[in-house]
Amino acid sequence: MTAIEKRIPITRMDCPTCIPTLEKAVSDLDGVEEVNGNYIYKYLKVIYNSEKVTLEKIERAIEDVGYQVAYKEYPSVVSRLINLFRKDERDEGVKPLSDQDFAGKVLHSSKPVVVLFSSRMCPSCQVFKPSFEELAEERKGKFYEMDISTTETWRKFDVMSIPTVIIFKDGKALDKFTATLKTDDIKKALY
């Protein structure tokens, strides 16, 4: 058994809450013995059995949750921006929500309203967003996304990390989901 220790520099690690997402994605791989992230220096220290898992699989796990390995080349900024706009064209079930619309669309609704607090700059949010959109299409209810970088309302609901989903009904926050979100948990709360 050959154990290898590798420090993998990560780009796009914008907040400390990124570390648990990265650690979980990599530690789920068979053959990974230990994973420790460092937000200050933006790297993951991975100890793995090279007979069971390759460095390429570890890098792919990092990329699958929306982050980039610093020593690899990726598409240009322009092509990434083009892809962002393409994603916006598909966002039909989840509508954007502003501070001005919040009270009318969320707090004054007698039906349950689901709000995703996120940011375009958060890789974890972008990884979760397609599942949230699927849930919105499946439920055909009121689903909104509030970008915390352009709004202030999220502060009133103690949103301390993103992505966070809060279900509102009759002006009250009923359920709150944070960290490693699962749409199944949200579905259960809605039924």
C-alpha positions in Angstrom: 0.0 0.0 0.0 1.5 3.3 -1.1 0.2 6.3 0.7 0.9 9.7 -0.9 0.5 13.1 0.6 -0.3 15.9 -1.9 -1.1 19.5 -1.4 -3.6 20.6 -4.1 -3.9 24.4 -4.6 -7.5 25.4 -5.2 -8.8 28.5 -7.0 -12.3 30.0 -6.6 -12.3 29.2 -2.9 -14.1 32.4 -1.8 -15.3 31.7 1.7 -14.5 29.4 4.7 -17.7 27.4 4.1 -16.0 26.0 0.9 -13.7 23.8 2.9 -16.3 21.3 4.2 -17.7 20.9 0.7 -14.3 20.2 -0.8 -13.3 17.9 2.1 -16.5 15.8 1.7 -16.2 15.5 -2.0 -12.7 14.2 -1.8 -13.0 12.1 1.3 -15.9 10.2 -0.3 -13.5 8.6 -2.8 -12.4 5.1 -2.0 -8.7 5.2 -1.2 -8.6 8.7 0.3 -7.3 8.3 3.9 -7.3 11.9 5.0 -8.3 15.4 3.7 -7.7 18.7 5.4 -8.5 22.0 3.8 -6.8 25.4 4.5 -8.8 28.4 3.6 -6.1 31.0 4.3 -3.6 29.3 1.9 -6.3 27.9 -0.4 -5.2 24.3 -0.6 -6.3 20.8 0.3 -3.9 18.4 1.9 -4.8 14.9 0.7 -3.3 11.6 1.9 -4.4 8.8 -0.4 -3.6 5.2 -1.4 -2.3 5.4 -5.0 -3.2 1.8 -5.6 -6.9 2.6 -5.0 -7.4 6.2 -6.3 -5.5 8.4 -8.8 -4.7 12.0 -8.5 -6.8 12.6 -11.6 -9.9 11.2 -9.8 -9.2 13.5 -6.8 -8.9 16.5 -9.1 -12.2 15.5 -10.9 -14.0 15.3 -7.5 -12.8 18.9 -6.7 -14.0 20.1 -10.1 -17.3 18.3 -9.8 -18.2 20.5 -6.9 -17.4 23.7 -8.8 -13.8 24.4 -7.8 -10.6 24.5 -9.9 -7.1 23.1 -9.3 -4.6 25.9 -9.6 -2.0 24.1 -11.7 -4.5 23.1 -14.4 -5.7 25.2 -17.3 -9.5 25.9 -17.7 -11.6 27.8 -20.2 -11.2 31.6 -20.4 -13.2 34.1 -18.4 -15.1 35.1 -21.6 -16.3 31.5 -22.2 -17.3 31.1 -18.6 -19.3 34.3 -18.8 -21.0 33.0 -21.9 -21.9 29.8 -20.1 -23.4 31.9 -17.2 -25.7 33.7 -19.6 -26.8 30.4 -21.1 -27.7 29.1 -17.7 -29.8 32.1 -17.0 -31.9 31.4 -20.2 -32.9 28.0 -18.6 -33.8 29.4 -15.2 -37.6 29.3 -15.7 -38.8 27.7 -12.5 -36.7 29.8 -10.1 -37.2 33.5 -10.2 -34.7 36.1 -9.0 -35.8 38.0 -5.9 -34.9 41.6 -4.8 -35.1 43.3 -1.5 -38.1 45.4 -2.8 -40.1 42.3 -3.9 -39.4 40.2 -0.8 -42.3 41.3 1.4 -44.9 41.1 -1.4 -43.8 37.8 -2.9 -42.6 36.0 0.2 -43.9 37.4 3.5 -47.5 38.1 2.2 -48.0 34.8 0.5 -50.4 32.3 2.1 -48.8 29.5 0.1 -45.3 28.1 1.0 -42.5 30.0 -0.7 -39.0 28.5 -1.0 -36.1 31.0 -1.2 -32.5 30.0 -2.1 -30.0 32.5 -0.7 -26.9 32.2 -2.8 -24.3 34.0 -4.9 -23.0 33.7 -8.4 -19.5 33.7 -7.1 -20.1 30.7 -4.8 -19.1 27.3 -6.4 -21.2 25.3 -3.9 -24.2 27.4 -4.8 -23.7 26.8 -8.5 -23.4 23.0 -7.9 -26.6 23.0 -5.8 -28.6 25.2 -8.1 -29.5 22.6 -10.8 -31.1 20.3 -8.2 -33.0 23.3 -6.8 -34.3 24.1 -10.3 -35.4 20.5 -10.8 -37.3 20.7 -7.5 -38.9 24.0 -8.6 -40.0 22.4 -11.9 -41.3 19.3 -10.1 -43.3 21.2 -7.4 -44.6 24.1 -9.6 -44.7 26.3 -6.6 -43.1 29.6 -5.6 -39.4 29.3 -5.8 -37.0 32.2 -5.7 -33.3 32.9 -5.6 -31.9 35.8 -3.7 -28.3 36.9 -4.5 -26.7 37.9 -1.2 -24.1 40.1 -3.0 -26.8 42.5 -4.2 -29.4 42.3 -1.4 -29.6 42.9 2.3 -32.8 41.0 3.3 -30.8 37.8 4.0 -29.3 39.5 7.1 -32.7 39.5 8.8 -32.9 35.7 8.6 -29.4 34.9 10.0 -28.1 33.5 6.7 -24.5 32.7 7.9 -23.4 30.5 5.0 -24.5 29.9 1.4 -26.2 28.1 -0.1 -29.1 28.4 2.4 -32.7 27.5 1.6 -35.5 28.9 3.8 -39.2 27.8 3.5 -41.7 30.6 4.3 -45.4 30.5 4.9 -47.7 33.2 6.2 -44.8 35.6 6.7 -42.8 33.2 8.9 -39.7 31.2 8.2 -40.7 27.6 8.9 -37.6 25.5 7.9 -34.0 26.4 7.1 -31.5 24.2 5.3 -27.8 25.0 5.2 -24.3 23.4 4.5 -24.6 20.3 2.4 -28.2 20.8 1.1 -30.3 17.9 -0.1 -33.4 18.5 -2.2 -35.0 15.5 -0.5 -34.9 17.3 2.8 -36.6 20.3 1.3 -39.2 18.0 -0.4 -40.1 16.4 2.9 -40.6 19.9 4.5 -42.9 20.9 1.7 -45.2 17.8 1.8 
